[in-house]
């Protein structure tokens, strides 16, 4: 939950080195917009993001294997001058390698 939550923090989202620690090299995301993102693309996009606060709820973790976990939850994004507030369902696949959990896949679905 801590690692997933970190990805919703402004200082983590703006830090290429921190994102690269958390996201697998072959990371992919299907964003709320339907765009498919790779790790390099998402690191670049988040660098100049117009940040808005996010709140997670209904957080669940399901172990798929000893080294794979599926995380699902809801997010509420606060409104900013650039965009209205929004709610979404989120899912992520996390893999454990060398004692570290890293995100391999993420998807956001608007509500």
N, CA, C and O atoms as a GROMACS GRO file, in nm:
protein
  444
    1UNK      N    1   0.083  -0.119   0.000
    1UNK     CA    2   0.000   0.000   0.000
    1UNK      C    3   0.088   0.126   0.000
    1UNK      O    4   0.056   0.226  -0.064
    2UNK      N    5   0.198   0.118   0.073
    2UNK     CA    6   0.289   0.233   0.079
    2UNK      C    7   0.345   0.266  -0.059
    2UNK      O    8   0.342   0.382  -0.100
    3UNK      N    9   0.394   0.167  -0.132
    3UNK     CA   10   0.452   0.193  -0.264
    3UNK      C   11   0.346   0.246  -0.361
    3UNK      O   12   0.373   0.339  -0.437
    4UNK      N   13   0.229   0.187  -0.359
    4UNK     CA   14   0.121   0.234  -0.447
    4UNK      C   15   0.085   0.378  -0.411
    4UNK      O   16   0.070   0.462  -0.499
    5UNK      N   17   0.072   0.406  -0.283
    5UNK     CA   18   0.041   0.542  -0.238
    5UNK      C   19   0.150   0.642  -0.274
    5UNK      O   20   0.120   0.757  -0.307
    6UNK      N   21   0.275   0.598  -0.269
    6UNK     CA   22   0.386   0.688  -0.307
    6UNK      C   23   0.368   0.741  -0.449
    6UNK      O   24   0.405   0.854  -0.478
    7UNK      N   25   0.313   0.658  -0.535
    7UNK     CA   26   0.296   0.699  -0.676
    7UNK      C   27   0.190   0.806  -0.694
    7UNK      O   28   0.173   0.858  -0.804
    8UNK      N   29   0.118   0.840  -0.588
    8UNK     CA   30   0.020   0.947  -0.592
    8UNK      C   31   0.071   1.075  -0.526
    8UNK      O   32  -0.004   1.172  -0.513
    9UNK      N   33   0.197   1.076  -0.483
    9UNK     CA   34   0.256   1.192  -0.417
    9UNK      C   35   0.331   1.279  -0.518
    9UNK      O   36   0.400   1.228  -0.607
   10UNK      N   37   0.317   1.408  -0.505
   10UNK     CA   38   0.377   1.501  -0.601
   10UNK      C   39   0.529   1.485  -0.611
   10UNK      O   40   0.583   1.484  -0.721
   11UNK      N   41   0.597   1.474  -0.497
   11UNK     CA   42   0.744   1.466  -0.502
   11UNK      C   43   0.792   1.336  -0.567
   11UNK      O   44   0.896   1.336  -0.633
   12UNK      N   45   0.719   1.228  -0.551
   12UNK     CA   46   0.756   1.102  -0.615
   12UNK      C   47   0.726   1.108  -0.764
   12UNK      O   48   0.808   1.066  -0.845
   13UNK      N   49   0.611   1.161  -0.802
   13UNK     CA   50   0.572   1.170  -0.943
   13UNK      C   51   0.668   1.258  -1.022
   13UNK      O   52   0.689   1.236  -1.141
   14UNK      N   53   0.727   1.356  -0.957
   14UNK     CA   54   0.818   1.448  -1.025
   14UNK      C   55   0.963   1.399  -1.025
   14UNK      O   56   1.050   1.463  -1.084
   15UNK      N   57   0.991   1.287  -0.960
   15UNK     CA   58   1.127   1.237  -0.946
   15UNK      C   59   1.152   1.118  -1.039
   15UNK      O   60   1.102   1.008  -1.013
   16UNK      N   61   1.228   1.139  -1.145
   16UNK     CA   62   1.258   1.030  -1.239
   16UNK      C   63   1.328   0.916  -1.166
   16UNK      O   64   1.296   0.799  -1.190
   17UNK      N   65   1.422   0.946  -1.078
   17UNK     CA   66   1.496   0.840  -1.010
   17UNK      C   67   1.405   0.758  -0.919
   17UNK      O   68   1.418   0.636  -0.912
   18UNK      N   69   1.314   0.823  -0.850
   18UNK     CA   70   1.222   0.751  -0.760
   18UNK      C   71   1.125   0.665  -0.842
   18UNK      O   72   1.098   0.550  -0.806
   19UNK      N   73   1.073   0.720  -0.951
   19UNK     CA   74   0.983   0.642  -1.037
   19UNK      C   75   1.055   0.520  -1.093
   19UNK      O   76   0.996   0.412  -1.101
   20UNK      N   77   1.179   0.536  -1.133
   20UNK     CA   78   1.255   0.424  -1.190
   20UNK      C   79   1.285   0.318  -1.086
   20UNK      O   80   1.305   0.202  -1.122
   21UNK      N   81   1.290   0.355  -0.958
   21UNK     CA   82   1.305   0.256  -0.851
   21UNK      C   83   1.179   0.173  -0.835
   21UNK      O   84   1.186   0.054  -0.806
   22UNK      N   85   1.063   0.236  -0.852
   22UNK     CA   86   0.935   0.170  -0.825
   22UNK      C   87   0.882   0.094  -0.947
   22UNK      O   88   0.821  -0.011  -0.932
   23UNK      N   89   0.904   0.147  -1.067
   23UNK     CA   90   0.848   0.087  -1.188
   23UNK      C   91   0.947  -0.008  -1.253
   23UNK      O   92   1.065   0.023  -1.269
   24UNK      N   93   0.898  -0.127  -1.291
   24UNK     CA   94   0.980  -0.224  -1.363
   24UNK      C   95   1.030  -0.165  -1.495
   24UNK      O   96   0.968  -0.074  -1.550
   25UNK      N   97   1.141  -0.216  -1.544
   25UNK     CA   98   1.195  -0.170  -1.672
   25UNK      C   99   1.094  -0.187  -1.785
   25UNK      O  100   1.085  -0.103  -1.874
   26UNK      N  101   1.017  -0.297  -1.781
   26UNK     CA  102   0.918  -0.325  -1.886
   26UNK      C  103   0.777  -0.280  -1.847
   26UNK      O  104   0.678  -0.328  -1.903
   27UNK      N  105   0.768  -0.188  -1.751
   27UNK     CA  106   0.640  -0.136  -1.705
   27UNK      C  107   0.554  -0.085  -1.820
   27UNK      O  108   0.604  -0.024  -1.915
   28UNK      N  109   0.423  -0.112  -1.811
   28UNK     CA  110   0.324  -0.057  -1.903
   28UNK      C  111   0.203  -0.011  -1.823
   28UNK      O  112   0.167  -0.070  -1.722
   29UNK      N  113   0.142   0.095  -1.872
   29UNK     CA  114   0.019   0.146  -1.811
   29UNK      C  115  -0.082   0.173  -1.920
   29UNK      O  116  -0.048   0.225  -2.026
   30UNK      N  117  -0.206   0.135  -1.893
   30UNK     CA  118  -0.318   0.179  -1.977
   30UNK      C  119  -0.386   0.287  -1.896
   30UNK      O  120  -0.454   0.260  -1.797
   31UNK      N  121  -0.368   0.411  -1.939
   31UNK     CA  122  -0.418   0.525  -1.864
   31UNK      C  123  -0.568   0.543  -1.878
   31UNK      O  124  -0.633   0.479  -1.961
   32UNK      N  125  -0.621   0.631  -1.796
   32UNK     CA  126  -0.764   0.662  -1.799
   32UNK      C  127  -0.805   0.710  -1.938
   32UNK      O  128  -0.918   0.688  -1.981
   33UNK      N  129  -0.712   0.774  -2.008
   33UNK     CA  130  -0.738   0.826  -2.142
   33UNK      C  131  -0.740   0.716  -2.248
   33UNK      O  132  -0.782   0.739  -2.362
   34UNK      N  133  -0.693   0.596  -2.211
   34UNK     CA  134  -0.681   0.487  -2.308
   34UNK      C  135  -0.543   0.479  -2.370
   34UNK      O  136  -0.514   0.386  -2.446
   35UNK      N  137  -0.457   0.574  -2.339
   35UNK     CA  138  -0.320   0.574  -2.391
   35UNK      C  139  -0.239   0.468  -2.319
   35UNK      O  140  -0.251   0.452  -2.198
   36UNK      N  141  -0.156   0.394  -2.394
   36UNK     CA  142  -0.064   0.296  -2.336
   36UNK      C  143   0.070   0.365  -2.314
   36UNK      O  144   0.129   0.422  -2.407
   37UNK      N  145   0.117   0.359  -2.190
   37UNK     CA  146   0.241   0.425  -2.151
   37UNK      C  147   0.349   0.323  -2.118
   37UNK      O  148   0.320   0.218  -2.061
   38UNK      N  149   0.472   0.354  -2.154
   38UNK     CA  150   0.588   0.276  -2.112
   38UNK      C  151   0.654   0.349  -1.994
   38UNK      O  152   0.617   0.462  -1.963
   39UNK      N  153   0.749   0.285  -1.931
   39UNK     CA  154   0.817   0.351  -1.819
   39UNK      C  155   0.882   0.482  -1.862
   39UNK      O  156   0.861   0.584  -1.795
   40UNK      N  157   0.962   0.485  -1.971
   40UNK     CA  158   1.022   0.613  -2.009
   40UNK      C  159   0.919   0.722  -2.040
   40UNK      O  160   0.939   0.838  -2.005
   41UNK      N  161   0.809   0.684  -2.104
   41UNK     CA  162   0.706   0.782  -2.140
   41UNK      C  163   0.636   0.837  -2.017
   41UNK      O  164   0.608   0.957  -2.010
   42UNK      N  165   0.606   0.752  -1.920
   42UNK     CA  166   0.536   0.799  -1.800
   42UNK      C  167   0.628   0.884  -1.713
   42UNK      O  168   0.583   0.982  -1.654
   43UNK      N  169   0.754   0.847  -1.704
   43UNK     CA  170   0.851   0.928  -1.628
   43UNK      C  171   0.859   1.067  -1.687
   43UNK      O  172   0.860   1.166  -1.614
   44UNK      N  173   0.866   1.076  -1.818
   44UNK     CA  174   0.872   1.206  -1.886
   44UNK      C  175   0.743   1.286  -1.867
   44UNK      O  176   0.747   1.405  -1.837
   45UNK      N  177   0.630   1.221  -1.883
   45UNK     CA  178   0.501   1.291  -1.872
   45UNK      C  179   0.476   1.345  -1.731
   45UNK      O  180   0.422   1.454  -1.715
   46UNK      N  181   0.516   1.269  -1.629
   46UNK     CA  182   0.490   1.311  -1.492
   46UNK      C  183   0.582   1.424  -1.446
   46UNK      O  184   0.553   1.494  -1.349
   47UNK      N  185   0.694   1.440  -1.515
   47UNK     CA  186   0.790   1.545  -1.478
   47UNK      C  187   0.725   1.683  -1.476
   47UNK      O  188   0.753   1.763  -1.387
   48UNK      N  189   0.640   1.711  -1.574
   48UNK     CA  190   0.578   1.843  -1.588
   48UNK      C  191   0.427   1.839  -1.562
   48UNK      O  192   0.353   1.926  -1.608
   49UNK      N  193   0.383   1.739  -1.489
   49UNK     CA  194   0.241   1.722  -1.462
   49UNK      C  195   0.185   1.838  -1.379
   49UNK      O  196   0.250   1.888  -1.287
   50UNK      N  197   0.063   1.880  -1.414
   50UNK     CA  198  -0.012   1.972  -1.328
   50UNK      C  199  -0.073   1.886  -1.218
   50UNK      O  200  -0.178   1.826  -1.238
   51UNK      N  201  -0.007   1.880  -1.104
   51UNK     CA  202  -0.043   1.787  -0.998
   51UNK      C  203  -0.175   1.824  -0.931
   51UNK      O  204  -0.207   1.941  -0.915
   52UNK      N  205  -0.250   1.721  -0.893
   52UNK     CA  206  -0.367   1.739  -0.808
   52UNK      C  207  -0.366   1.628  -0.703
   52UNK      O  208  -0.324   1.516  -0.730
   53UNK      N  209  -0.412   1.661  -0.583
   53UNK     CA  210  -0.416   1.565  -0.472
   53UNK      C  211  -0.505   1.447  -0.508
   53UNK      O  212  -0.605   1.462  -0.578
   54UNK      N  213  -0.466   1.330  -0.458
   54UNK     CA  214  -0.542   1.207  -0.481
   54UNK      C  215  -0.564   1.136  -0.348
   54UNK      O  216  -0.480   1.141  -0.258
   55UNK      N  217  -0.679   1.070  -0.337
   55UNK     CA  218  -0.712   0.992  -0.219
   55UNK      C  219  -0.749   0.851  -0.262
   55UNK      O  220  -0.834   0.832  -0.349
   56UNK      N  221  -0.684   0.750  -0.200
   56UNK     CA  222  -0.713   0.610  -0.230
   56UNK      C  223  -0.815   0.557  -0.129
   56UNK      O  224  -0.815   0.597  -0.012
   57UNK      N  225  -0.900   0.464  -0.176
   57UNK     CA  226  -0.994   0.395  -0.087
   57UNK      C  227  -1.019   0.255  -0.143
   57UNK      O  228  -0.979   0.223  -0.255
   58UNK      N  229  -1.086   0.173  -0.064
   58UNK     CA  230  -1.121   0.034  -0.104
   58UNK      C  231  -0.998  -0.044  -0.152
   58UNK      O  232  -1.006  -0.116  -0.251
   59UNK      N  233  -0.888  -0.028  -0.082
   59UNK     CA  234  -0.761  -0.089  -0.122
   59UNK      C  235  -0.762  -0.239  -0.092
   59UNK      O  236  -0.794  -0.281   0.019
   60UNK      N  237  -0.727  -0.319  -0.193
   60UNK     CA  238  -0.721  -0.465  -0.178
   60UNK      C  239  -0.595  -0.519  -0.243
   60UNK      O  240  -0.550  -0.469  -0.346
   61UNK      N  241  -0.538  -0.622  -0.182
   61UNK     CA  242  -0.422  -0.691  -0.238
   61UNK      C  243  -0.456  -0.838  -0.247
   61UNK      O  244  -0.503  -0.899  -0.151
   62UNK      N  245  -0.430  -0.896  -0.364
   62UNK     CA  246  -0.451  -1.039  -0.384
   62UNK      C  247  -0.320  -1.098  -0.437
   62UNK      O  248  -0.271  -1.057  -0.542
   63UNK      N  249  -0.264  -1.194  -0.363
   63UNK     CA  250  -0.143  -1.261  -0.407
   63UNK      C  251  -0.178  -1.355  -0.521
   63UNK      O  252  -0.263  -1.443  -0.505
   64UNK      N  253  -0.114  -1.338  -0.635
   64UNK     CA  254  -0.136  -1.423  -0.751
   64UNK      C  255  -0.034  -1.537  -0.754
   64UNK      O  256  -0.061  -1.645  -0.807
   65UNK      N  257   0.082  -1.512  -0.695
   65UNK     CA  258   0.191  -1.610  -0.678
   65UNK      C  259   0.276  -1.556  -0.564
   65UNK      O  260   0.249  -1.447  -0.513
   66UNK      N  261   0.377  -1.630  -0.524
   66UNK     CA  262   0.458  -1.583  -0.411
   66UNK      C  263   0.527  -1.451  -0.441
   66UNK      O  264   0.560  -1.375  -0.350
   67UNK      N  265   0.551  -1.423  -0.569
   67UNK     CA  266   0.623  -1.302  -0.607
   67UNK      C  267   0.542  -1.207  -0.696
   67UNK      O  268   0.598  -1.118  -0.759
   68UNK      N  269   0.410  -1.226  -0.700
   68UNK     CA  270   0.321  -1.141  -0.781
   68UNK      C  271   0.197  -1.105  -0.701
   68UNK      O  272   0.135  -1.191  -0.639
   69UNK      N  273   0.162  -0.977  -0.702
   69UNK     CA  274   0.042  -0.931  -0.631
   69UNK      C  275  -0.041  -0.841  -0.721
   69UNK      O  276   0.012  -0.758  -0.794
   70UNK      N  277  -0.172  -0.859  -0.714
   70UNK     CA  278  -0.267  -0.773  -0.783
   70UNK      C  279  -0.326  -0.678  -0.680
   70UNK      O  280  -0.378  -0.720  -0.577
   71UNK      N  281  -0.316  -0.549  -0.709
   71UNK     CA  282  -0.368  -0.445  -0.620
   71UNK      C  283  -0.484  -0.376  -0.691
   71UNK      O  284  -0.472  -0.341  -0.808
   72UNK      N  285  -0.596  -0.358  -0.622
   72UNK     CA  286  -0.709  -0.284  -0.678
   72UNK      C  287  -0.756  -0.182  -0.575
   72UNK      O  288  -0.750  -0.207  -0.454
   73UNK      N  289  -0.804  -0.068  -0.623
   73UNK     CA  290  -0.852   0.037  -0.534
   73UNK      C  291  -0.924   0.146  -0.614
   73UNK      O  292  -0.925   0.143  -0.737
   74UNK      N  293  -0.982   0.239  -0.543
   74UNK     CA  294  -1.046   0.357  -0.603
   74UNK      C  295  -0.959   0.479  -0.575
   74UNK      O  296  -0.888   0.485  -0.474
   75UNK      N  297  -0.965   0.575  -0.665
   75UNK     CA  298  -0.895   0.702  -0.645
   75UNK      C  299  -0.991   0.818  -0.671
   75UNK      O  300  -1.068   0.817  -0.767
   76UNK      N  301  -0.984   0.916  -0.583
   76UNK     CA  302  -1.052   1.043  -0.608
   76UNK      C  303  -0.942   1.146  -0.631
   76UNK      O  304  -0.856   1.167  -0.546
   77UNK      N  305  -0.947   1.211  -0.747
   77UNK     CA  306  -0.852   1.318  -0.780
   77UNK      C  307  -0.921   1.452  -0.760
   77UNK      O  308  -1.029   1.475  -0.815
   78UNK      N  309  -0.860   1.539  -0.682
   78UNK     CA  310  -0.915   1.672  -0.656
   78UNK      C  311  -0.909   1.759  -0.782
   78UNK      O  312  -0.823   1.741  -0.867
   79UNK      N  313  -1.001   1.852  -0.791
   79UNK     CA  314  -1.005   1.946  -0.904
   79UNK      C  315  -0.888   2.044  -0.895
   79UNK      O  316  -0.841   2.077  -0.787
   80UNK      N  317  -0.842   2.088  -1.011
   80UNK     CA  318  -0.742   2.194  -1.022
   80UNK      C  319  -0.792   2.294  -1.125
   80UNK      O  320  -0.898   2.275  -1.184
   81UNK      N  321  -0.718   2.400  -1.146
   81UNK     CA  322  -0.755   2.498  -1.248
   81UNK      C  323  -0.751   2.435  -1.388
   81UNK      O  324  -0.822   2.478  -1.478
   82UNK      N  325  -0.667   2.331  -1.404
   82UNK     CA  326  -0.651   2.267  -1.536
   82UNK      C  327  -0.755   2.160  -1.566
   82UNK      O  328  -0.785   2.134  -1.683
   83UNK      N  329  -0.812   2.096  -1.460
   83UNK     CA  330  -0.907   1.987  -1.485
   83UNK      C  331  -0.998   1.966  -1.366
   83UNK      O  332  -0.964   1.998  -1.252
   84UNK      N  333  -1.117   1.911  -1.394
   84UNK     CA  334  -1.215   1.888  -1.286
   84UNK      C  335  -1.174   1.767  -1.201
   84UNK      O  336  -1.084   1.691  -1.237
   85UNK      N  337  -1.241   1.752  -1.089
   85UNK     CA  338  -1.218   1.633  -1.006
   85UNK      C  339  -1.265   1.510  -1.083
   85UNK      O  340  -1.346   1.519  -1.175
   86UNK      N  341  -1.214   1.394  -1.042
   86UNK     CA  342  -1.252   1.270  -1.110
   86UNK      C  343  -1.231   1.152  -1.016
   86UNK      O  344  -1.148   1.156  -0.925
   87UNK      N  345  -1.308   1.048  -1.041
   87UNK     CA  346  -1.294   0.922  -0.968
   87UNK      C  347  -1.259   0.813  -1.068
   87UNK      O  348  -1.302   0.816  -1.183
   88UNK      N  349  -1.181   0.716  -1.021
   88UNK     CA  350  -1.141   0.607  -1.109
   88UNK      C  351  -1.119   0.480  -1.028
   88UNK      O  352  -1.096   0.484  -0.907
   89UNK      N  353  -1.126   0.368  -1.098
   89UNK     CA  354  -1.085   0.239  -1.043
   89UNK      C  355  -0.944   0.214  -1.092
   89UNK      O  356  -0.911   0.244  -1.207
   90UNK      N  357  -0.860   0.160  -1.006
   90UNK     CA  358  -0.720   0.136  -1.040
   90UNK      C  359  -0.684  -0.009  -1.013
   90UNK      O  360  -0.734  -0.070  -0.919
   91UNK      N  361  -0.597  -0.063  -1.097
   91UNK     CA  362  -0.542  -0.196  -1.073
   91UNK      C  363  -0.395  -0.195  -1.112
   91UNK      O  364  -0.355  -0.130  -1.210
   92UNK      N  365  -0.316  -0.266  -1.035
   92UNK     CA  366  -0.172  -0.274  -1.059
   92UNK      C  367  -0.125  -0.416  -1.034
   92UNK      O  368  -0.176  -0.486  -0.946
   93UNK      N  369  -0.027  -0.458  -1.113
   93UNK     CA  370   0.043  -0.583  -1.088
   93UNK      C  371   0.182  -0.549  -1.038
   93UNK      O  372   0.256  -0.472  -1.099
   94UNK      N  373   0.218  -0.608  -0.925
   94UNK     CA  374   0.348  -0.588  -0.863
   94UNK      C  375   0.425  -0.720  -0.865
   94UNK      O  376   0.369  -0.826  -0.840
   95UNK      N  377   0.556  -0.711  -0.897
   95UNK     CA  378   0.644  -0.829  -0.895
   95UNK      C  379   0.755  -0.807  -0.793
   95UNK      O  380   0.809  -0.698  -0.781
   96UNK      N  381   0.787  -0.913  -0.722
   96UNK     CA  382   0.897  -0.906  -0.627
   96UNK      C  383   1.019  -0.973  -0.690
   96UNK      O  384   1.015  -1.089  -0.731
   97UNK      N  385   1.128  -0.897  -0.697
   97UNK     CA  386   1.253  -0.947  -0.752
   97UNK      C  387   1.366  -0.899  -0.660
   97UNK      O  388   1.374  -0.781  -0.628
   98UNK      N  389   1.451  -0.990  -0.619
   98UNK     CA  390   1.563  -0.952  -0.534
   98UNK      C  391   1.520  -0.884  -0.406
   98UNK      O  392   1.590  -0.796  -0.355
   99UNK      N  393   1.404  -0.925  -0.352
   99UNK     CA  394   1.356  -0.869  -0.227
   99UNK      C  395   1.285  -0.734  -0.240
   99UNK      O  396   1.245  -0.676  -0.139
  100UNK      N  397   1.269  -0.684  -0.362
  100UNK     CA  398   1.203  -0.554  -0.384
  100UNK      C  399   1.076  -0.572  -0.466
  100UNK      O  400   1.076  -0.646  -0.565
  101UNK      N  401   0.970  -0.504  -0.426
  101UNK     CA  402   0.847  -0.502  -0.504
  101UNK      C  403   0.853  -0.386  -0.601
  101UNK      O  404   0.887  -0.273  -0.564
  102UNK      N  405   0.820  -0.414  -0.729
  102UNK     CA  406   0.817  -0.311  -0.832
  102UNK      C  407   0.690  -0.331  -0.916
  102UNK      O  408   0.646  -0.443  -0.939
  103UNK      N  409   0.634  -0.220  -0.961
  103UNK     CA  410   0.512  -0.224  -1.041
  103UNK      C  411   0.544  -0.263  -1.185
  103UNK      O  412   0.631  -0.202  -1.248
  104UNK      N  413   0.474  -0.365  -1.236
  104UNK     CA  414   0.492  -0.411  -1.373
  104UNK      C  415   0.384  -0.359  -1.467
  104UNK      O  416   0.408  -0.337  -1.586
  105UNK      N  417   0.262  -0.338  -1.412
  105UNK     CA  418   0.149  -0.296  -1.495
  105UNK      C  419   0.052  -0.216  -1.410
  105UNK      O  420   0.036  -0.241  -1.291
  106UNK      N  421  -0.012  -0.118  -1.475
  106UNK     CA  422  -0.113  -0.037  -1.406
  106UNK      C  423  -0.221   0.001  -1.506
  106UNK      O  424  -0.194   0.026  -1.623
  107UNK      N  425  -0.345   0.006  -1.458
  107UNK     CA  426  -0.457   0.051  -1.542
  107UNK      C  427  -0.550   0.137  -1.460
  107UNK      O  428  -0.581   0.106  -1.344
  108UNK      N  429  -0.596   0.246  -1.521
  108UNK     CA  430  -0.696   0.332  -1.460
  108UNK      C  431  -0.822   0.330  -1.544
  108UNK      O  432  -0.815   0.342  -1.667
  109UNK      N  433  -0.936   0.316  -1.480
  109UNK     CA  434  -1.065   0.314  -1.549
  109UNK      C  435  -1.153   0.424  -1.489
  109UNK      O  436  -1.183   0.422  -1.370
  110UNK      N  437  -1.195   0.521  -1.572
  110UNK     CA  438  -1.276   0.630  -1.516
  110UNK      C  439  -1.412   0.581  -1.471
  110UNK      O  440  -1.467   0.487  -1.528
  111UNK      N  441  -1.465   0.646  -1.369
  111UNK     CA  442  -1.600   0.616  -1.320
  111UNK      C  443  -1.695   0.726  -1.363
  111UNK      O  444  -1.814   0.720  -1.333
   0.00000   0.00000   0.00000
